[in-house]
């Protein structure tokens, strides 16, 4: 089969099927073999691996995955792409195509059937609007995942990797870093895609921690504290938490908790590390349990 990483081959397939790009699915197909090779290397794909690909499009990356992995399952939401995928991937016997919304797929069952329940590798080229729900869905449902190597909007990749004190640091940074170690592998300009997106992209690899980066007493409360801290970025942490109906603590209790951590009462959420958020939520949890 023709290498779809080459633009002329992508154009030929799209014309053959009179394919119209769907804005609602955020479709931008990669047309740069060097970027495709970088993703394969970054994801560390070997002949031992079962790979779950999210959003294969016309099968460009899927071809590369099939060449390098033991087995690939590609989940594509757009049913108009299914006949194209059956065409572009018909030479490969180690691929299964599922026409479904990834958020509705039982990935635990898939990992069990295809990989004996061992951690799987996930590779994806994700549209901006669905990036966070998919990544957080994979982490929060405790699916056995070894790593997630994804192409996302450049700003989103920078947010995932950001540390305390930077303008990109926020709830997404903390949520991703709680579960995994993020590393930006490559920046990808708009001309590597068809059609060209308006913004730059980046390939980021998220390697899952064996156990979460911190061990809060109440994980759900910690994430409520994190969300409330960034909902009103300009406010001090005391005011941000006090304004949130999700935080079961008075202004005085919040101020006392920050004092216990040795933090200034006027500190903002963006200054705290993941460890400090975990400790803060533990103190608030203990206060709540004192009769």
C-alpha positions in Angstrom: 0.0 0.0 0.0 1.2 3.5 -0.8 2.8 5.4 2.2 0.2 7.9 3.3 2.8 10.0 5.0 3.5 11.3 1.5 1.1 14.2 0.7 0.4 13.0 -2.9 -0.8 9.7 -1.6 -3.1 11.3 0.9 -4.5 13.5 -1.8 -5.1 10.6 -4.1 -7.0 8.6 -1.4 -9.2 11.6 -0.4 -10.0 12.3 -4.1 -10.8 8.6 -4.7 -13.4 8.6 -2.0 -14.6 12.2 -2.4 -13.9 12.7 1.3 -15.1 15.9 2.9 -13.3 17.0 6.1 -15.7 17.1 9.1 -15.1 20.2 11.2 -17.0 18.7 14.1 -14.4 15.9 14.3 -11.5 18.3 14.1 -9.9 16.4 11.2 -6.3 17.3 10.2 -4.3 14.5 8.6 -0.5 14.3 9.1 1.5 14.4 5.9 5.1 14.3 7.1 7.0 10.9 7.3 9.6 12.4 9.6 7.0 13.4 12.2 5.4 9.9 11.9 8.8 8.2 12.5 9.4 10.5 15.5 6.1 9.4 17.0 6.9 5.7 16.6 10.3 6.2 18.2 8.9 8.3 21.0 6.2 5.8 21.8 8.8 3.0 21.9 6.7 0.7 19.7 8.2 -2.8 19.4 6.9 -6.2 17.9 5.9 -7.2 21.5 3.4 -4.3 21.8 -0.4 -4.0 21.4 -1.2 -0.5 20.5 -4.5 1.4 20.8 -4.8 4.2 18.2 -7.4 6.8 18.8 -8.6 8.7 15.7 -6.7 6.9 12.8 -8.2 9.2 10.1 -7.3 7.6 6.8 -4.8 5.3 8.4 -1.6 7.3 7.9 -0.2 6.6 11.4 -1.9 3.2 11.5 0.3 2.0 8.6 3.4 2.9 10.6 2.1 1.3 13.8 1.2 -1.9 11.9 4.8 -2.1 10.6 6.2 -1.8 14.1 3.8 -3.3 16.6 2.5 -6.8 17.2 -1.1 -5.7 17.0 -3.1 -2.5 16.6 -6.7 -1.6 17.4 -7.8 1.7 15.7 -10.9 3.4 17.1 -12.5 5.9 14.6 -15.7 7.8 15.3 -16.3 9.0 11.7 -18.1 6.2 9.9 -17.3 7.9 6.5 -13.6 6.9 7.2 -14.3 3.2 7.7 -14.3 2.2 4.0 -11.1 4.3 3.5 -9.4 2.6 6.4 -10.4 -0.8 5.1 -8.8 0.1 1.8 -5.6 1.8 3.1 -5.0 -1.0 5.7 -6.0 -4.1 3.7 -2.4 -5.3 3.4 -2.1 -5.6 7.2 -3.3 -8.6 9.1 -2.5 -7.2 12.6 -5.1 -4.4 12.7 -8.7 -4.2 13.9 -10.8 -1.1 13.1 -13.6 -0.1 15.5 -16.2 2.5 14.4 -17.0 4.0 17.8 -16.6 7.0 20.1 -13.4 6.2 22.2 -15.2 7.5 25.3 -17.7 4.6 25.0 -15.1 1.8 24.3 -14.4 -0.6 27.2 -10.6 -0.3 27.0 -10.1 -2.6 30.1 -11.8 -5.4 28.2 -9.7 -4.6 25.1 -6.5 -4.7 27.1 -7.6 -8.0 28.6 -8.4 -9.6 25.2 -5.5 -8.3 23.2 -2.8 -8.0 25.8 -3.6 -10.3 28.7 -4.5 -7.3 30.8 -0.9 -5.9 30.6 -0.4 -2.2 30.2 -1.0 -1.0 26.6 0.5 1.8 24.6 -1.8 4.5 23.3 -1.1 6.6 20.2 -3.3 9.4 19.0 -3.6 12.5 16.9 -6.3 14.3 18.9 -8.5 17.3 18.0 -8.3 20.1 20.6 -11.8 19.9 21.9 -11.6 16.3 23.0 -8.0 16.0 24.2 -8.6 16.5 27.9 -11.7 14.2 28.3 -9.9 11.4 26.4 -6.6 11.6 28.4 -8.3 12.1 31.8 -10.8 9.3 30.9 -7.8 6.9 30.2 -6.2 7.8 33.5 -9.2 8.1 35.8 -10.8 4.8 34.7 -7.5 3.1 35.7 -7.2 1.4 32.3 -3.8 -0.4 32.2 -1.8 2.1 30.2 2.0 2.1 29.9 2.2 5.4 27.9 0.2 7.8 25.8 2.0 9.4 22.9 -0.2 12.1 21.3 -0.3 14.9 18.9 -2.2 17.9 20.4 -2.4 21.6 20.1 1.0 23.1 21.1 -0.6 25.2 23.9 -2.2 22.1 25.4 1.1 20.2 25.4 2.8 23.1 27.1 0.1 23.2 29.7 0.5 19.5 30.5 4.2 19.9 31.0 4.1 23.3 32.9 5.4 23.7 36.4 4.4 26.0 39.3 4.6 29.8 38.7 4.3 29.6 34.9 1.3 31.1 33.1 0.6 27.7 31.5 0.4 25.9 34.9 -3.1 24.9 35.9 -5.5 22.2 36.8 -4.6 20.2 33.6 -0.9 20.3 34.4 -1.5 18.9 37.9 -4.0 16.3 36.8 -1.7 14.9 34.1 1.4 15.1 36.4 -0.4 13.2 39.1 -0.8 10.2 36.8 2.1 10.5 34.4 5.4 12.1 33.5 4.9 14.4 30.5 7.5 15.2 27.9 7.2 17.2 24.7 9.0 15.2 22.0 8.5 17.5 18.9 6.9 20.7 17.8 4.9 20.2 14.6 4.1 23.2 12.4 0.7 23.6 10.6 2.2 22.8 7.1 2.7 19.1 8.3 -1.1 18.6 8.1 -3.9 18.5 5.6 -5.9 20.7 5.9 -3.5 23.1 7.6 -4.7 23.9 11.2 -4.6 27.5 12.3 -2.3 26.7 15.3 0.9 24.8 15.9 0.9 21.3 17.3 3.2 19.2 19.5 3.8 15.5 20.1 3.8 14.8 23.9 4.5 11.5 25.6 2.9 10.7 28.9 4.6 7.8 30.7 2.3 6.5 33.4 3.7 6.5 37.0 3.7 3.0 38.6 1.8 4.7 41.5 0.4 8.2 41.6 2.9 11.0 42.1 1.4 11.9 45.6 -0.8 9.9 47.9 -3.6 12.2 49.2 -6.0 10.9 51.9 -8.9 11.9 49.7 -8.0 12.1 46.0 -11.4 13.5 45.0 -11.0 16.4 47.6 -7.5 17.1 46.3 -8.9 17.6 42.7 -11.7 19.7 44.0 -9.2 22.0 45.8 -7.0 22.1 42.6 -10.0 23.0 40.4 -11.3 25.7 42.8 -7.7 27.2 43.0 -7.6 27.8 39.3 -11.3 28.7 38.6 -10.5 32.3 39.5 -6.8 32.6 38.8 -6.5 36.2 39.8 -7.8 35.6 43.3 -5.8 34.5 46.3 -6.0 30.8 47.1 -8.0 31.6 50.3 -10.6 33.5 48.4 -10.7 31.0 45.5 -11.3 28.1 47.8 -13.7 30.1 50.0 -15.8 31.0 47.0 -16.2 27.4 45.9 -19.3 25.5 47.1 -17.2 22.3 46.6 -14.8 23.1 49.4 -16.1 22.2 52.9 -14.1 24.8 54.9 -14.4 28.3 56.2 -12.1 31.2 55.2 -10.4 30.9 58.7 -9.9 27.1 58.3 -8.3 27.6 54.8 -6.0 30.4 56.1 -5.0 28.2 59.1 -4.3 25.3 56.7 -2.0 27.5 54.5 -0.2 28.7 57.7 0.3 25.0 58.7 2.0 24.5 55.3 4.2 27.6 55.9 2.5 29.5 53.0 1.7 33.2 52.8 -2.0 33.8 53.3 -2.0 35.9 50.0 -0.5 33.0 47.9 -2.2 32.1 44.6 -2.9 28.6 43.4 -0.4 28.8 40.6 2.4 28.9 43.2 1.7 25.5 44.8 3.3 22.2 43.8 1.3 19.0 43.4 2.8 17.9 46.8 1.5 21.1 48.5 -2.0 20.6 47.0 -2.0 17.0 48.4 -0.9 18.2 51.8 -3.4 21.1 51.8 -6.3 18.7 50.9 -5.1 16.4 53.7 -5.2 19.2 56.3 -8.7 20.2 55.1 -9.8 16.6 55.3 -8.5 16.3 58.9 -10.3 19.5 59.9 -13.5 18.1 58.5 -13.1 15.0 60.5 -12.5 16.8 63.8 -15.8 16.7 65.8 
